[in-house]
Amino acid sequence: MDNKIVSIIIPVYNSEKALRGCLDSILSQTMTDYECLLIDDGSTDSSGRICDEYAAKDERFRVFHKENGGVSSARNVGLDNAKGEWITFVDSDDSVEESFLESLYNFGSGSLKICNFTGDGHKDYSEDCSKVKTSSVITRLLNDNLVWAPWGKLFASTIINEHNLRFDIKLRLGEDMVFCWEYLSYCPDVTVLASNLYNYSGVWGGGAKYQLTSEERLYRFSRIWGTIHNLCSATSMKTSLGIEYAKGILLSHARYDFKDQKKIMRVIAKEYNPK
């Protein structure tokens, strides 16, 4: 298959009820120069067969069957095999509007292109914008829930490949956020399209379903902490502001993440002492 403009990566695991709706929304795209990589992550229902069915009727669909390893490992298989100039991610129980690819690709010149979304966590974004990445731009993106998940975006494959960006398979919670923020550290400008082109069916901040071990909690803390620091350095964002985001993320998840909130605060105080 020749290189395409966009590689769509869809991790699939036991999503037979919603999968056809997701894939039909890909087939309906007004922009047709894409490849769709379906990563069957060891599904035990009919999801794998549905993936094969779509690949059999459209050569733009490629299927990779693998043992179950989690969403990060599935997305990484997609990244390892993607041939597009741009990369986008779609969850298998979500869908996209028919102009999703065309609208994002044609609007602005940012190295990260973002659209708004429908569903839980949605916030109104009043106007389109295309701006050089600055502290104020990043702050707004964080506040408007637009850089916490990899879906609803176009990532430049050159940046991903140059910096060997991948999803951290050690993280069961927050892996998507860490990937997006690491990418933000390297991209020079951002384009935001206010239109709701991605339909999110999940629950925003739904990580309460995960029961992390003490080791997992500490590793997650270190990864979020390091990513926050790198993003602050790359955007001239005041470190104090970045730390507030890190504190907010970690403390808001304390009910199922850190049992001892004081421990978090002690680490934060030790690592960062604002003047």
Salt bridges, closest charged atoms under 4 A:
ASP33 OD1 - LYS4 NZ 3.88
GLU35 OE1 - ARG62 NH2 2.86
ASP40 OD2 - HIS65 ND1 2.80
ASP41 OD1 - LYS66 NZ 2.53
ASP52 OD1 - HIS65 NE2 2.83
GLU53 OE2 - ARG20 NH1 2.72
ASP58 OD2 - ARG60 NH2 2.72
ASP80 OD1 - ARG166 NE 2.98
ASP91 OD1 - ARG75 NH2 3.12
ASP124 OD1 - HIS122 NE2 2.99
ASP144 OD2 - ARG140 NE 3.52
ASP168 OD2 - ARG223 NE 2.76
GLU175 OE2 - ARG75 NH1 3.99
GLU182 OE2 - ARG223 NH2 3.16
GLU216 OE1 - ARG172 NH2 2.88
GLU244 OE2 - LYS247 NZ 3.14
ASP257 OD2 - ARG220 NH1 2.02
